[in-house]
Amino acid sequence: MSKDYYLAQDAYKLEDLAAKKYAFYAQNAKNAQVQQLFNQIAQDQQQGAQTFRQMMNQFPQ
């Protein structure tokens, strides 16, 4: 595997972890506006993670 694959993998893991954290924060927020904001951030992070996952799939195995 190339160095770029591992860079994309690390970025994927960070984005995925961030998405999970923000989803957790949204579940535990008491204020509806804060909850909505955290949910939006979680979705954005998950989209970023999916982008890195797609990049990883493009590298030869």
C-alpha positions in Angstrom: 0.0 0.0 0.0 1.1 3.5 -0.7 1.8 6.2 1.8 -1.2 8.1 0.4 -3.5 5.3 1.3 -2.4 5.4 4.9 -2.8 9.2 5.0 -6.3 8.8 3.7 -7.0 6.1 6.3 -5.8 8.2 9.1 -7.9 11.1 7.9 -10.9 8.8 7.6 -10.5 7.6 11.2 -10.3 11.1 12.5 -13.3 12.3 10.6 -15.3 9.2 11.6 -14.4 9.7 15.3 -15.3 13.4 15.1 -18.7 12.5 13.6 -19.4 10.0 16.4 -18.4 12.6 19.1 -20.7 15.2 17.6 -23.6 12.8 17.4 -23.0 11.9 21.1 -23.0 15.6 21.9 -26.2 16.1 20.0 -27.9 13.3 21.9 -26.9 14.8 25.2 -27.6 18.4 24.5 -30.5 19.9 26.4 -31.0 23.0 24.1 -32.8 22.2 20.8 -30.6 24.7 18.8 -27.4 23.2 20.2 -28.7 19.7 19.4 -29.5 20.7 15.8 -26.1 22.3 15.4 -24.2 19.3 16.7 -26.3 17.0 14.4 -25.4 19.2 11.4 -21.7 19.1 12.3 -21.9 15.3 12.8 -23.4 14.9 9.3 -20.7 17.1 7.8 -18.0 15.1 9.5 -19.6 11.9 8.3 -19.6 13.2 4.7 -15.9 14.0 5.1 -15.2 10.5 6.4 -17.1 9.0 3.4 -14.9 11.1 1.0 -11.8 9.7 2.6 -13.2 6.1 2.5 -13.8 6.6 -1.3 -10.3 7.8 -1.7 -9.0 4.7 0.1 -10.9 2.5 -2.3 -9.1 4.0 -5.3 -5.7 2.9 -4.2 -4.4 -0.5 -5.5 -4.4 -3.2 -2.9 
